[in-house]
Amino acid sequence: MKSFRALMTVMRKELRDLFRDRRTLLLALGLSPLLTPLLIIGLGTLGESRARSQIEKPLELPVVGREHAPNLIAWLEGQNVTIKAPPKDINAAIASQEEDVVLRIGPEFPEQWRKSLPAPLEIIQDSTRQDAEIPVRRLQGLLSAYGGQAGSLRLLARGVSPGAASAIQIRKTDLATPEAQRGRVLSFILPYFLIISAFLGGVSLILDATAGERERQSLEPLLATPAPRGAIVSGKIAAACVIALISLLLTLLAFKLGALLSPSVGRQMEVSFMAIGKLLLILMPMVFIGTTLLTYLAAAAKSMKEAQSHMTWLMLLPMLPTIVLMVNPVKTQLWQFAVPFLAQNQLILKVVRGEVITAQQWAVYLATGFGLAAILWFAATRRYQQERLAISG
């Protein structure tokens, strides 16, 4: 009971100190809830508007050798394509992004066409340019449609049904939920932003309460009190977790508000209060893991500058599962829900995709998540037992 009272006293003291510093409080509670939704909503809206504009606007297509296929050119012009003269240096124009794609029609095209042989067309592009993907796909789709129509007419002219050219008919049944289809874009960026918000949500308070106090030489009087050191460090961790949870909740509510203001984002992800509750539960262990890990690291730092040096590699940790899944996509397995960062990534994707999280997956995740947080808490309290902790310099 004495330890609990000491814990609550330290927690109130740390929160009181933070609330006195209005600027730090505003950054701790307002920065992530404001910037993260704005960034994701902005990216989602920008990407959707860009794709819509590139699909709906006329496709400007430089063509080399347009005189060799007048019928093809006329057909393309009827499909919202603007034919224009090719640049003098095609390679330079593609490299400098003056042109997205160029179509080359060779001089052998008319003869091959008259002989009912495959007539060659060359699409010149830079496959590494993401901004040119939509124009290239549009051109490929149009040329495939034109070739299919011409092939069908050739078969009909010979008294052959066009269906005879297709020995099999492939039908696709897409079992992806509407939520999963809409959330494909946000699935790459949303998990990282939410995980980093939870993982480092209490960084400002915990660094100041550990390395900051040691640098100001105010930690020694606190450790000299009769309060158990375990209760002291637990109070600091509890205060940082409170701030991190408030910031995380505000961030999730900001997503809800942003979805209402931006219909494009609302269509791309599940933003119901049930989904927000699931995300909060998913990220709660990460709040405790991040706060206890920061406490353990910052307690050994002799200055704020030394403690802040850990931020570089700590911010990279949440990126690892996203990078791994992009390079090497894997099927969801139960063991993944026991791996920090990867588990949060998988669970957030399930919520965004509208998929069901089984009780077994919840049990494995929560047990390992809070278990790791408990281990880090124990390590931090043990570090606070060191007498040299109260010595600055």
C-alpha positions in Angstrom: 0.0 0.0 0.0 2.9 2.3 0.8 4.5 1.6 -2.6 1.2 2.3 -4.3 0.8 5.7 -2.6 4.4 6.6 -3.5 3.7 5.5 -7.1 0.6 7.8 -7.3 2.5 10.6 -5.7 5.3 10.5 -8.2 2.9 10.1 -11.1 0.9 13.2 -10.0 4.2 15.1 -9.5 5.4 14.3 -13.0 2.0 15.2 -14.6 1.8 18.4 -12.6 5.3 19.4 -13.8 4.3 18.6 -17.4 1.0 20.6 -17.2 2.9 23.6 -15.9 5.0 23.6 -19.1 2.2 24.6 -21.6 4.4 24.4 -24.7 5.7 20.9 -23.9 2.2 19.8 -23.1 0.9 21.1 -26.4 3.6 19.3 -28.3 3.1 16.1 -26.3 -0.7 15.9 -26.7 -1.3 17.9 -29.8 1.5 17.2 -32.3 0.7 13.6 -33.1 -3.1 13.9 -33.1 -2.8 16.9 -35.4 -0.1 16.0 -37.8 -0.5 12.3 -38.3 -4.2 12.4 -39.5 -3.5 15.4 -41.6 -0.5 13.7 -43.3 -2.4 10.4 -44.0 -5.6 12.2 -45.0 -3.6 14.5 -47.2 -1.7 11.6 -48.8 -4.9 9.6 -49.4 -6.8 12.6 -50.9 -3.8 13.6 -53.0 -3.3 10.1 -54.3 -7.0 9.6 -55.2 -7.3 13.0 -56.9 -4.1 12.4 -58.9 -5.3 9.0 -60.0 -8.7 10.3 -60.9 -7.3 13.2 -62.9 -4.9 11.0 -64.8 -7.6 8.6 -65.7 -10.2 11.1 -66.7 -8.1 13.7 -68.6 -7.1 13.1 -72.2 -4.0 11.0 -72.6 -1.3 12.9 -74.4 0.5 10.4 -76.5 3.6 11.2 -78.7 3.6 8.7 -81.6 6.5 7.9 -83.9 5.4 6.7 -87.3 1.8 7.6 -87.0 1.5 7.5 -90.8 2.0 3.7 -90.7 -1.2 3.0 -88.8 -3.9 5.7 -89.6 -6.8 3.5 -88.5 -5.1 2.8 -85.1 -4.5 6.5 -84.7 -8.1 7.4 -85.5 -9.3 4.8 -83.1 -7.1 6.1 -80.3 -8.3 9.6 -80.9 -11.8 8.4 -80.3 -10.7 6.9 -76.9 -9.8 10.2 -75.3 -6.3 10.1 -76.5 -4.5 13.2 -77.9 -1.9 12.3 -80.5 1.0 14.6 -80.8 4.4 14.8 -82.5 7.2 12.8 -80.8 10.1 14.7 -79.2 13.4 14.8 -81.1 15.3 12.9 -78.4 12.9 10.3 -77.0 15.3 9.0 -74.4 16.0 12.4 -73.0 12.3 13.4 -73.0 11.5 10.3 -70.9 14.5 10.7 -68.6 13.6 14.4 -68.0 10.0 13.5 -67.4 8.8 15.7 -70.2 6.9 12.7 -71.5 5.4 9.8 -69.6 5.2 7.3 -72.5 5.9 7.2 -76.3 4.4 4.9 -78.9 6.5 3.8 -81.8 5.0 2.3 -84.9 7.5 0.6 -87.1 7.6 0.8 -91.0 6.8 -2.9 -91.1 3.5 -2.4 -89.4 1.3 -2.0 -92.6 2.7 -5.1 -94.3 2.3 -7.3 -91.2 -1.2 -6.0 -90.7 -2.2 -6.7 -94.3 -0.9 -10.3 -94.0 -2.9 -10.7 -90.8 0.3 -11.2 -88.9 1.1 -9.7 -85.5 2.0 -6.1 -86.2 4.7 -4.8 -83.9 4.2 -1.8 -81.6 6.7 -0.4 -79.2 5.9 1.3 -75.9 8.8 3.4 -74.7 8.6 4.1 -70.9 10.6 4.3 -67.7 9.3 1.6 -65.4 10.8 3.1 -62.3 8.7 6.3 -62.6 5.6 5.8 -60.5 3.9 8.9 -61.9 3.9 7.3 -65.3 2.2 4.1 -64.3 -1.3 5.2 -65.0 -0.6 6.6 -68.5 1.3 3.4 -69.4 -1.5 1.2 -68.2 -4.1 3.2 -70.1 -2.1 2.9 -73.3 -1.5 -0.9 -72.8 -5.2 -1.4 -72.1 -6.2 0.6 -75.2 -3.8 -1.3 -77.5 -4.9 -4.7 -76.1 -8.6 -3.7 -76.7 -7.8 -2.6 -80.3 -5.9 -5.8 -81.0 -8.7 -7.9 -79.6 -11.3 -6.2 -81.7 -9.2 -6.5 -84.9 -8.5 -10.2 -84.2 -12.2 -10.9 -83.7 -13.1 -9.2 -87.0 -10.4 -11.3 -88.8 -11.9 -14.5 -87.5 -15.5 -13.4 -88.4 -14.3 -12.6 -91.9 -13.1 -16.2 -92.3 -16.3 -17.6 -90.9 -14.8 -18.6 -87.6 -16.3 -17.7 -84.3 -14.0 -15.4 -82.2 -14.6 -17.7 -79.3 -12.7 -20.5 -81.0 -9.5 -18.6 -80.4 -10.0 -19.0 -76.6 -9.6 -22.6 -75.5 -10.4 -21.7 -71.9 -12.3 -19.0 -70.1 -10.9 -17.7 -66.9 -13.2 -16.2 -64.3 -11.9 -14.5 -61.2 -13.7 -14.5 -57.9 -12.2 -11.8 -55.6 -12.9 -12.7 -51.9 -11.3 -9.5 -50.6 -13.8 -7.5 -48.5 -14.7 -4.0 -49.7 -12.8 -2.6 -46.6 -9.7 -4.5 -47.7 -9.9 -3.3 -51.3 -10.4 0.3 -50.1 -7.6 0.2 -47.5 -4.8 -1.0 -49.7 -3.2 2.4 -50.0 -3.4 3.2 -46.3 -2.2 -0.3 -45.3 1.4 0.8 -46.2 1.5 4.0 -44.1 -1.2 3.7 -41.4 0.5 1.0 -39.3 3.8 2.8 -39.1 2.3 6.1 -38.0 0.1 4.6 -35.4 2.8 2.3 -34.0 5.3 5.2 -33.8 2.7 7.4 -32.1 2.1 4.7 -29.4 5.8 3.6 -29.1 7.1 7.1 -28.6 4.0 8.9 -27.2 5.5 9.5 -23.8 9.0 10.3 -24.9 9.0 14.0 -23.9 7.9 13.3 -20.3 10.0 10.2 -19.7 13.2 11.7 -21.0 12.7 14.8 -18.8 11.8 12.7 -15.8 14.9 10.5 -16.0 17.8 12.0 -17.9 16.5 15.5 -17.4 16.3 15.2 -13.7 19.7 13.6 -13.5 21.2 16.4 -15.5 19.5 19.0 -13.3 20.7 17.0 -10.2 17.2 16.8 -8.9 17.0 13.0 -9.0 19.2 12.5 -6.0 16.8 14.2 -3.5 13.9 12.1 -5.0 15.8 8.9 -4.5 16.8 9.9 -1.0 13.2 9.8 0.1 11.8 6.8 2.0 9.7 5.8 -1.1 10.8 2.6 -2.7 12.8 3.1 -5.9 10.6 0.7 -7.7 7.6 2.9 -6.9 9.4 6.0 -8.0 10.3 4.6 -11.4 6.8 3.0 -11.7 5.3 6.4 -11.0 7.3 8.0 -13.8 6.4 5.2 -16.2 2.7 5.6 -15.3 2.7 9.3 -15.9 4.3 8.9 -19.3 1.8 6.1 -20.2 -1.1 8.4 -19.3 0.2 11.1 -21.6 0.9 8.6 -24.4 -2.6 7.0 -24.1 -4.2 10.4 -24.1 -2.2 11.4 -27.2 -3.0 8.1 -28.9 -6.7 8.4 -28.2 -6.8 11.9 -29.6 -4.9 10.7 -32.7 -7.5 8.0 -33.3 -10.4 10.4 -32.7 -8.7 12.8 -35.1 -8.8 10.0 -37.7 -12.6 9.7 -37.1 -13.0 13.4 -37.5 -10.8 13.4 -40.6 -12.8 10.6 -42.2 -16.0 12.6 -41.7 -14.4 15.7 -43.3 -12.7 13.7 -46.1 -15.0 11.1 -47.7 -12.1 9.7 -49.7 -10.3 8.6 -46.5 -13.6 7.4 -45.0 -14.0 5.0 -47.9 -10.5 3.7 -47.6 -10.5 2.6 -43.9 -12.9 1.5 -41.2 -13.3 4.4 -38.8 -16.2 3.3 -36.6 -15.9 3.6 -32.9 -15.6 -0.2 -32.7 -12.6 -0.1 -35.0 -11.1 2.8 -32.9 -11.6 0.7 -29.8 -9.8 -2.2 -31.4 -6.9 0.0 -32.5 -6.6 1.4 -29.0 -6.4 -2.1 -27.5 -3.9 -3.2 -30.1 -1.6 -0.2 -29.5 -1.9 -0.2 -25.7 0.9 -2.8 -25.1 3.1 -0.8 -27.4 2.6 2.2 -25.2 3.9 0.3 -22.2 6.7 -1.3 -24.2 7.9 2.0 -25.6 7.7 3.8 -22.3 9.4 1.2 -20.2 12.2 0.8 -22.9 12.7 4.5 -22.9 12.9 4.6 -19.1 15.5 1.8 -19.1 17.6 3.6 -21.7 17.2 7.1 -20.4 17.9 6.1 -16.8 21.5 5.3 -17.8 22.0 8.5 -19.7 23.9 11.3 -18.0 22.3 14.1 -20.0 19.3 14.8 -22.2 21.5 14.9 -25.2 22.8 11.4 -24.5 19.2 10.1 -24.0 18.0 11.7 -27.2 20.7 10.0 -29.1 18.6 6.8 -28.8 15.8 8.3 -30.8 17.4 7.6 -34.2 17.3 3.9 -33.9 14.1 3.7 -31.9 12.2 5.5 -34.7 13.5 2.9 -37.1 12.1 -0.1 -35.2 8.5 0.4 -36.2 9.5 0.6 -39.9 11.1 -2.9 -39.9 7.8 -5.0 -40.3 6.6 -2.7 -43.1 9.9 -3.0 -45.0 10.0 -6.8 -44.4 6.4 -7.3 -45.6 7.0 -5.2 -48.7 10.2 -7.1 -49.6 9.0 -10.5 -48.5 5.2 -10.8 -48.1 4.3 -13.7 -45.8 1.1 -15.4 -44.9 -0.4 -14.6 -41.5 0.6 -17.1 -38.9 0.0 -17.3 -35.2 3.7 -16.8 -34.2 3.7 -13.4 -35.9 1.3 -12.1 -33.1 4.1 -12.7 -30.6 6.7 -10.5 -32.4 6.8 -6.8 -31.4 6.0 -4.3 -34.2 5.1 -7.2 -36.6 2.2 -8.1 -34.4 0.9 -4.6 -34.3 1.3 -4.2 -38.0 -0.7 -7.4 -38.7 -3.5 -6.6 -36.3 -3.8 -3.0 -37.6 -4.1 -4.3 -41.1 -6.8 -6.7 -40.0 -8.8 -3.9 -38.6 -8.3 -1.7 -41.6 -9.3 -4.6 -43.9 -12.4 -5.4 -41.8 -11.1 -8.9 -41.0 -11.9 -10.8 -37.8 -9.3 -11.2 -35.1 -9.7 -14.5 -33.5 -9.6 -15.0 -29.7 -6.4 -17.1 -30.0 -4.7 -14.2 -31.8 -5.8 -11.7 -29.2 -4.6 -14.0 -26.4 -1.2 -14.5 -27.9 -0.7 -10.9 -28.7 -1.9 -9.4 -25.4 0.0 -12.0 -23.4 3.3 -11.5 -25.2 2.9 -7.7 -25.4 2.1 -7.1 -21.8 4.7 -9.8 -20.8 7.4 -7.9 -22.7 6.3 -4.7 -21.1 6.6 -6.3 -17.7 10.1 -7.6 -18.4 11.2 -4.1 -19.5 9.5 -2.6 -16.4 11.4 -5.0 -14.2 14.7 -4.1 -16.0 14.0 -0.4 -15.5 13.3 -0.8 -11.8 16.4 -2.8 -11.3 18.5 -0.1 -13.0 17.1 2.4 -10.6 18.5 0.4 -7.7 22.0 1.5 -8.8 23.5 4.1 -6.6 25.4 5.8 -9.4 22.1 6.7 -10.9 21.9 9.7 -8.7 25.3 11.0 -9.7 25.4 13.5 -12.6 28.4 13.8 -14.8 
